[in-house]
Amino acid sequence: NLVRINLSGSERYDNFIEKLNLSEWNLINLEELNINEYKIERIEKNSFQKMPKLNKLNLSSNRIVEIETNAFQHLSLLEYLNLSKSNINIIN
């Protein structure tokens, strides 16, 4: 059972995900997810709906400008959320 995923990128490379929606990932036992430095611009609604045990989420050092309504709705166990070094303008 996968518990941790580290997809740390680097601004020096072409790691680019314009919008983040992980609703197709069926990772029900995942507890920690690190997706920093990927130039993500938008977090879509229900992005983490199939990750009910997620308690640590690091999305720092991205280019997030928008977080859609219900993007984090299914994360009732979330204890740590890092959105630092983002450019958030819109939270619906």
OpenMM code with the backbone's topology and positions (N, CA, C; nanometers):
from openmm import Vec3, app, unit

residues = "ASN LEU VAL ARG ILE ASN LEU SER GLY SER GLU ARG TYR ASP ASN PHE ILE GLU LYS LEU ASN LEU SER GLU TRP ASN LEU ILE ASN LEU GLU GLU LEU ASN ILE ASN GLU TYR LYS ILE GLU ARG ILE GLU LYS ASN SER PHE GLN LYS MET PRO LYS LEU ASN LYS LEU ASN LEU SER SER ASN ARG ILE VAL GLU ILE GLU THR ASN ALA PHE GLN HIS LEU SER LEU LEU GLU TYR LEU ASN LEU SER LYS SER ASN ILE ASN ILE ILE ASN".split()
positions = [
    Vec3(0.0830, -0.1185, 0.0000),
    Vec3(0.0000, 0.0000, 0.0000),
    Vec3(0.0871, 0.1244, 0.0000),
    Vec3(0.0715, 0.2062, -0.1003),
    Vec3(0.1486, 0.3291, -0.1147),
    Vec3(0.1022, 0.4322, -0.0124),
    Vec3(0.1956, 0.4821, 0.0693),
    Vec3(0.1622, 0.5750, 0.1769),
    Vec3(0.2191, 0.7139, 0.1511),
    Vec3(0.3348, 0.7225, 0.0808),
    Vec3(0.3998, 0.8506, 0.0532),
    Vec3(0.4386, 0.8603, -0.0932),
    Vec3(0.4179, 0.9798, -0.1490),
    Vec3(0.4628, 1.0076, -0.2854),
    Vec3(0.5351, 1.1413, -0.2828),
    Vec3(0.6552, 1.1422, -0.3385),
    Vec3(0.7325, 1.2653, -0.3494),
    Vec3(0.7588, 1.2906, -0.4973),
    Vec3(0.6903, 1.3888, -0.5536),
    Vec3(0.7068, 1.4264, -0.6936),
    Vec3(0.7718, 1.5639, -0.7038),
    Vec3(0.8637, 1.5910, -0.6138),
    Vec3(0.9301, 1.7212, -0.6139),
    Vec3(0.9971, 1.7458, -0.7474),
    Vec3(0.9721, 1.8625, -0.8013),
    Vec3(1.0348, 1.9007, -0.9271),
    Vec3(1.1465, 1.9978, -0.8999),
    Vec3(1.1768, 2.0741, -1.0002),
    Vec3(1.2769, 2.1786, -0.9858),
    Vec3(1.2498, 2.2852, -1.0892),
    Vec3(1.2510, 2.4092, -1.0473),
    Vec3(1.2275, 2.5207, -1.1389),
    Vec3(1.3305, 2.5242, -1.2518),
    Vec3(1.4426, 2.4584, -1.2315),
    Vec3(1.5462, 2.4587, -1.3343),
    Vec3(1.5088, 2.3719, -1.4541),
    Vec3(1.4132, 2.2838, -1.4348),
    Vec3(1.3724, 2.1937, -1.5416),
    Vec3(1.2338, 2.2320, -1.5900),
    Vec3(1.1847, 2.1636, -1.6886),
    Vec3(1.0532, 2.1956, -1.7465),
    Vec3(0.9412, 2.1154, -1.6836),
    Vec3(0.9335, 2.1145, -1.5524),
    Vec3(0.8239, 2.0486, -1.4823),
    Vec3(0.7043, 2.1418, -1.4871),
    Vec3(0.6051, 2.1067, -1.5652),
    Vec3(0.4928, 2.1969, -1.5838),
    Vec3(0.3624, 2.1193, -1.5842),
    Vec3(0.2762, 2.1492, -1.4886),
    Vec3(0.1410, 2.0949, -1.4842),
    Vec3(0.0515, 2.2168, -1.4674),
    Vec3(-0.0181, 2.2557, -1.5727),
    Vec3(-0.0993, 2.3771, -1.5651),
    Vec3(-0.2089, 2.3660, -1.4608),
    Vec3(-0.2838, 2.2564, -1.4625),
    Vec3(-0.3908, 2.2383, -1.3647),
    Vec3(-0.3762, 2.1018, -1.3000),
    Vec3(-0.4028, 2.0975, -1.1717),
    Vec3(-0.3873, 1.9749, -1.0948),
    Vec3(-0.5240, 1.9167, -1.0648),
    Vec3(-0.5449, 1.7947, -1.1106),
    Vec3(-0.6648, 1.7194, -1.0764),
    Vec3(-0.6250, 1.5732, -1.0662),
    Vec3(-0.6164, 1.5249, -0.9451),
    Vec3(-0.5744, 1.3876, -0.9207),
    Vec3(-0.6929, 1.2968, -0.8900),
    Vec3(-0.8114, 1.3370, -0.9324),
    Vec3(-0.9320, 1.2605, -0.8999),
    Vec3(-0.9325, 1.1214, -0.9626),
    Vec3(-0.8511, 1.0994, -1.0634),
    Vec3(-0.8428, 0.9668, -1.1252),
    Vec3(-0.7454, 0.8752, -1.0511),
    Vec3(-0.6610, 0.9323, -0.9667),
    Vec3(-0.5663, 0.8512, -0.8909),
    Vec3(-0.6403, 0.7856, -0.7755),
    Vec3(-0.6414, 0.6562, -0.7712),
    Vec3(-0.7099, 0.5835, -0.6645),
    Vec3(-0.6068, 0.5426, -0.5591),
    Vec3(-0.5722, 0.6367, -0.4738),
    Vec3(-0.4690, 0.6154, -0.3730),
    Vec3(-0.5303, 0.6286, -0.2341),
    Vec3(-0.6169, 0.5372, -0.2012),
    Vec3(-0.6957, 0.5484, -0.0782),
    Vec3(-0.6127, 0.5392, 0.0495),
    Vec3(-0.4921, 0.4855, 0.0420),
    Vec3(-0.4079, 0.4752, 0.1617),
    Vec3(-0.2989, 0.5813, 0.1689),
    Vec3(-0.2963, 0.6698, 0.0722),
    Vec3(-0.1920, 0.7720, 0.0689),
    Vec3(-0.2073, 0.8697, 0.1850),
    Vec3(-0.0968, 0.8931, 0.2562),
    Vec3(-0.0972, 0.9837, 0.3706),
    Vec3(-0.0183, 1.1114, 0.3454),
    Vec3(0.0851, 1.1038, 0.2611),
    Vec3(0.1681, 1.2205, 0.2334),
    Vec3(0.1891, 1.2360, 0.0836),
    Vec3(0.1720, 1.3593, 0.0359),
    Vec3(0.1911, 1.3893, -0.1054),
    Vec3(0.2687, 1.5191, -0.1181),
    Vec3(0.3790, 1.5130, -0.1900),
    Vec3(0.4636, 1.6292, -0.2114),
    Vec3(0.4733, 1.6543, -0.3618),
    Vec3(0.4123, 1.7642, -0.4073),
    Vec3(0.4200, 1.8042, -0.5480),
    Vec3(0.4621, 1.9507, -0.5505),
    Vec3(0.5860, 1.9757, -0.5169),
    Vec3(0.6330, 2.1136, -0.5174),
    Vec3(0.7241, 2.1378, -0.6372),
    Vec3(0.7350, 2.2648, -0.6749),
    Vec3(0.8183, 2.3095, -0.7873),
    Vec3(0.7760, 2.2464, -0.9201),
    Vec3(0.6463, 2.2405, -0.9449),
    Vec3(0.5958, 2.1872, -1.0710),
    Vec3(0.5247, 2.2908, -1.1561),
    Vec3(0.5287, 2.4155, -1.1176),
    Vec3(0.4665, 2.5246, -1.1928),
    Vec3(0.3155, 2.5065, -1.2084),
    Vec3(0.2525, 2.4435, -1.1120),
    Vec3(0.1072, 2.4239, -1.1134),
    Vec3(0.0412, 2.5603, -1.1005),
    Vec3(-0.0595, 2.5866, -1.1835),
    Vec3(-0.1282, 2.7155, -1.1818),
    Vec3(-0.2668, 2.7091, -1.1187),
    Vec3(-0.3308, 2.5933, -1.1229),
    Vec3(-0.4686, 2.5847, -1.0721),
    Vec3(-0.4924, 2.4482, -1.0077),
    Vec3(-0.5617, 2.4490, -0.8924),
    Vec3(-0.6045, 2.3263, -0.8260),
    Vec3(-0.7530, 2.3119, -0.8542),
    Vec3(-0.7912, 2.2058, -0.9229),
    Vec3(-0.9310, 2.1861, -0.9618),
    Vec3(-1.0128, 2.1220, -0.8505),
    Vec3(-1.1442, 2.1390, -0.8598),
    Vec3(-1.2342, 2.0828, -0.7591),
    Vec3(-1.2195, 1.9310, -0.7538),
    Vec3(-1.2368, 1.8774, -0.6361),
    Vec3(-1.2308, 1.7335, -0.6114),
    Vec3(-1.0974, 1.6711, -0.6515),
    Vec3(-0.9932, 1.7500, -0.6557),
    Vec3(-0.8622, 1.6992, -0.6981),
    Vec3(-0.8121, 1.5816, -0.6148),
    Vec3(-0.8506, 1.5773, -0.4900),
    Vec3(-0.7969, 1.4758, -0.3997),
    Vec3(-0.9054, 1.3832, -0.3453),
    Vec3(-1.0135, 1.3670, -0.4182),
    Vec3(-1.1289, 1.2931, -0.3667),
    Vec3(-1.1018, 1.1454, -0.3402),
    Vec3(-1.0041, 1.0868, -0.4049),
    Vec3(-0.9746, 0.9452, -0.3838),
    Vec3(-0.8521, 0.9259, -0.2946),
    Vec3(-0.8296, 1.0240, -0.2077),
    Vec3(-0.7177, 1.0189, -0.1136),
    Vec3(-0.7679, 1.0541, 0.0269),
    Vec3(-0.8600, 0.9765, 0.0804),
    Vec3(-0.9240, 1.0128, 0.2073),
    Vec3(-0.8325, 1.0123, 0.3293),
    Vec3(-0.7180, 0.9456, 0.3232),
    Vec3(-0.6272, 0.9393, 0.4381),
    Vec3(-0.5143, 1.0409, 0.4308),
    Vec3(-0.5166, 1.1247, 0.3292),
    Vec3(-0.4103, 1.2235, 0.3117),
    Vec3(-0.4082, 1.3202, 0.4300),
    Vec3(-0.2940, 1.3287, 0.4978),
    Vec3(-0.2840, 1.4207, 0.6114),
    Vec3(-0.1732, 1.5236, 0.5939),
    Vec3(-0.0889, 1.5060, 0.4921),
    Vec3(0.0179, 1.6025, 0.4665),
    Vec3(0.0248, 1.6286, 0.3167),
    Vec3(0.0083, 1.7554, 0.2784),
    Vec3(0.0069, 1.7937, 0.1374),
    Vec3(0.0964, 1.9153, 0.1175),
    Vec3(0.1989, 1.8983, 0.0363),
    Vec3(0.2922, 2.0075, 0.0084),
    Vec3(0.2793, 2.0466, -0.1390),
    Vec3(0.2283, 2.1658, -0.1635),
    Vec3(0.2148, 2.2208, -0.2986),
    Vec3(0.2943, 2.3513, -0.3092),
    Vec3(0.3976, 2.3630, -0.2314),
    Vec3(0.4751, 2.4871, -0.2276),
    Vec3(0.5567, 2.5083, -0.3546),
    Vec3(0.5978, 2.6323, -0.3730),
    Vec3(0.6840, 2.6725, -0.4845),
    Vec3(0.6263, 2.6372, -0.6205),
    Vec3(0.4972, 2.6536, -0.6336),
    Vec3(0.4297, 2.6396, -0.7618),
    Vec3(0.3861, 2.7782, -0.8068),
    Vec3(0.3086, 2.7845, -0.9089),
    Vec3(0.2568, 2.9129, -0.9587),
    Vec3(0.1055, 2.9188, -0.9446),
    Vec3(0.0558, 2.8665, -0.8341),
    Vec3(-0.0881, 2.8559, -0.8128),
    Vec3(-0.1494, 2.9956, -0.8058),
    Vec3(-0.2461, 3.0203, -0.8939),
    Vec3(-0.3199, 3.1463, -0.8916),
    Vec3(-0.4667, 3.1237, -0.8576),
    Vec3(-0.5144, 2.9995, -0.8731),
    Vec3(-0.6562, 2.9712, -0.8476),
    Vec3(-0.6738, 2.8363, -0.7800),
    Vec3(-0.7603, 2.8348, -0.6776),
    Vec3(-0.8015, 2.7117, -0.6121),
    Vec3(-0.9522, 2.7039, -0.6246),
    Vec3(-1.0011, 2.6034, -0.6967),
    Vec3(-1.1446, 2.5907, -0.7209),
    Vec3(-1.2180, 2.5428, -0.5961),
    Vec3(-1.3459, 2.5710, -0.5921),
    Vec3(-1.4332, 2.5274, -0.4839),
    Vec3(-1.4223, 2.3766, -0.4670),
    Vec3(-1.4170, 2.3320, -0.3448),
    Vec3(-1.4121, 2.1903, -0.3090),
    Vec3(-1.2831, 2.1197, -0.3513),
    Vec3(-1.1795, 2.1941, -0.3785),
    Vec3(-1.0522, 2.1322, -0.4158),
    Vec3(-1.0008, 2.0396, -0.3050),
    Vec3(-1.0243, 2.0789, -0.1796),
    Vec3(-0.9752, 2.0002, -0.0666),
    Vec3(-1.0890, 1.9373, 0.0146),
    Vec3(-1.2048, 1.9287, -0.0433),
    Vec3(-1.3259, 1.8858, 0.0264),
    Vec3(-1.3134, 1.7493, 0.0937),
    Vec3(-1.2493, 1.6561, 0.0330),
    Vec3(-1.2456, 1.5191, 0.0840),
    Vec3(-1.1277, 1.4913, 0.1763),
    Vec3(-1.0602, 1.5954, 0.2182),
    Vec3(-0.9408, 1.5784, 0.3006),
    Vec3(-0.9696, 1.6076, 0.4478),
    Vec3(-1.0567, 1.5299, 0.5050),
    Vec3(-1.0966, 1.5534, 0.6442),
    Vec3(-0.9851, 1.5231, 0.7441),
    Vec3(-0.8828, 1.4471, 0.7044),
    Vec3(-0.7712, 1.4148, 0.7938),
    Vec3(-0.6498, 1.5043, 0.7712),
    Vec3(-0.6620, 1.6014, 0.6834),
    Vec3(-0.5501, 1.6883, 0.6501),
    Vec3(-0.5057, 1.7701, 0.7714),
    Vec3(-0.3775, 1.7576, 0.8062),
    Vec3(-0.3202, 1.8314, 0.9186),
    Vec3(-0.2184, 1.9344, 0.8730),
    Vec3(-0.1577, 1.9129, 0.7568),
    Vec3(-0.0524, 2.0010, 0.7084),
    Vec3(-0.0771, 2.0324, 0.5618),
    Vec3(-0.0860, 2.1598, 0.5292),
    Vec3(-0.1033, 2.2055, 0.3915),
    Vec3(-0.0059, 2.3194, 0.3677),
    Vec3(0.0827, 2.3027, 0.2694),
    Vec3(0.1807, 2.4064, 0.2392),
    Vec3(0.1531, 2.4606, 0.0992),
    Vec3(0.1130, 2.5869, 0.0934),
    Vec3(0.0881, 2.6572, -0.0327),
    Vec3(0.1825, 2.7766, -0.0451),
    Vec3(0.2903, 2.7753, 0.0286),
    Vec3(0.3819, 2.8886, 0.0268),
    Vec3(0.4477, 2.9056, -0.1093),
    Vec3(0.4933, 3.0266, -0.1330),
    Vec3(0.5585, 3.0636, -0.2595),
    Vec3(0.4664, 3.0394, -0.3785),
    Vec3(0.3405, 3.0736, -0.3612),
    Vec3(0.2416, 3.0671, -0.4684),
    Vec3(0.1935, 3.2088, -0.4983),
    Vec3(0.1155, 3.2228, -0.6027),
    Vec3(0.0612, 3.3526, -0.6427),
    Vec3(-0.0916, 3.3494, -0.6386),
    Vec3(-0.1476, 3.2988, -0.5315),
    Vec3(-0.2925, 3.2765, -0.5242),
    Vec3(-0.3668, 3.4085, -0.5344),
    Vec3(-0.4556, 3.4158, -0.6344),
    Vec3(-0.5403, 3.5326, -0.6566),
    Vec3(-0.6874, 3.5000, -0.6341),
    Vec3(-0.7261, 3.3768, -0.6674),
    Vec3(-0.8671, 3.3386, -0.6634),
    Vec3(-0.8846, 3.2112, -0.5818),
    Vec3(-0.9711, 3.2178, -0.4807),
    Vec3(-1.0130, 3.0998, -0.4074),
    Vec3(-1.1656, 3.1001, -0.4135),
    Vec3(-1.2180, 3.0066, -0.4886),
    Vec3(-1.3642, 2.9982, -0.5053),
    Vec3(-1.4262, 2.9150, -0.3964),
] * unit.nanometer
topology = app.Topology()
chain = topology.addChain("A")
for resn in residues:
    res = topology.addResidue(resn, chain)
    for name in ("N", "CA", "C"):
        topology.addAtom(name, app.Element.getBySymbol(name[0]), res)
